[in-house]
Structure formats: structure tokens, C-alpha cells
């Protein structure tokens, strides 16, 4: 924010603040010894540095998922925070968007109370939202890591008889002489397909990997897996597996949460690469992929 303000004319900032922010709110912030742009977004700052949308989003307490949801009509504004660019579809809406953000900021300041407003509080407000955002990012990273490891376990199983593997897919020939492809997909996470001589795919297995370790959130994760598997069923996958990264799981409860899942596996049991559960996973992969 400070670096951006240095590049923009203060006269231009003040002009837009006076045009867009109600005077009582602007005076209230000024009475606390604060510049208006610390709380109120104006178009000239966003044009100078589109990344600043993230600062104002955090200040108002919105998560990325909520803020850029279709419900608010702000999906296209995600590019400002992620890439620092203003899409052509967003440019004509900057004034309208700024007014909406200013309205929300006015409500926030009113609810906080002018006597409590200061620079440190504004800083703390952004961190209150940033903390959950960073945890969410860490959870995504952890989930991706576990998915990668499940993919590696499958690769070890299927490549014992030859084939080739890349970062995103594995291709080999099964006992029937048919090509089999195992690849990362966005939803579900890992899919296995066998191909007829004509090139037509036979969808064999869809695997959803839920890498979070927080047991208290297992119901949400199983619900997400169920949505993914329902989609997979529509695509012709009859075997849908869910791998979870928790230490224990009530399988009867899990089955109620995700009835479309045929098999549930604990990642910790697969990671060990031995034991009855791991051997069950190995034999089912080999059988469905057509490996002797």
C-alpha cells in the first residue's frame, strides 16, 4: 500500500476519496490520524496496483473462496489478486466495485467504533483473515503431497512389468495387450482407464484422495469425495475409491457420508507398503488394470 501511494498523485487519491466516500466516514478516519485509503479502496490505487484488492479483501474479512464466488459476481476479479492484471471485463466495473467495497468498509468501521480505530487495529484485521487463508493454502499443499504419494505407490505396482511414467501419467500394456493409462485428474484426483484396440476408453477406477489430517473435518472431506464420485459414476466409473489421511475411521459412518465409494483406504496403511490393507490395494489395482 505505502509503495503504491508513493507512485500515485495524492491529489488524485484525495479527489476519488472525496467523490466516493461519505464525508462522515472519511472525517471519522481522519480524526484517528489515518489516511482514507487505509480503509477505503479507490479506483486509481487499484489501477496502479491490482494486487491491492487482496489487502482490502483481507481488511473486510473475506476469504478468497467467499469473495470470488459467483454469488458476488466477482469471479473475474480474481485475476487482480492472482496475476496483478485487470481483465477487460473488470475495467468498466472498477468504480462500481470501489463503491461496494467502500460501503462495506463504512459498515465495518461503524461496528468497530471510531474510538477503537487505529493503524494497528487495521493491520490486525487483515491478519485475522490471512491466518485462515494461509492454513487453507497449507491444507491444499498437504493434500497435493498425499495425492502425489498415492500416485507413486500405484506407479510402483503397475510398472513392475514395464511401461513408462511421467509426472502426470503412467502408460503401460496389460496382460490382454491393451493400453492402460493412469493419470492425475482434477476431479477425481486419480483415474485409471483401459483402451480398446479402437482407442475407446474403458473407465476402470476413480480415486479421490483427501490429504487433510484433521479428524474433526473428516465429514466434510467425505462429502467432497461423494460429490466427486457421483460425477465419476456419470462418466462410467464403477469402481470409486477414497483414500483418507487420518489415523482412524468408522467405515460404517464413512459409507453413510459417501455411499458412492466402493473402497475406503487409510493413507498410513498404504504408505507402509506392507500388511493386509496394502496387499488388498495392490491386488485390486492389478486385477482391475489387467496385470498378471
Secondary structure, 3 states (H helix, E strand, C coil): CHHHHHHCCHHHHHHHHHHHCCHHHHHHHHHCCCCHHHCCCCHHHHHHCHHHHHHHHHHHCCCHHHHCCHHHCCHHHHHHHHHCCCCHHHHCCHHHHHHHHHHHHHHHHHHHCHHHCCHHHHHHHHHHHHHHHHHHHHHHHHHHHHHHHHHHHHHHHHHHHCCEECCCEEEEECCCCCEEEEEECCCCCEEEEEECCCCCEEEEEEEEEECCCCHHHHHHHHHHHHHHHHHHHHCCCCEEEEEECCCCCCHHHHHHHCCCCCEEEEHHHHHCCCCHHHHHHHHHHHHHHCCC
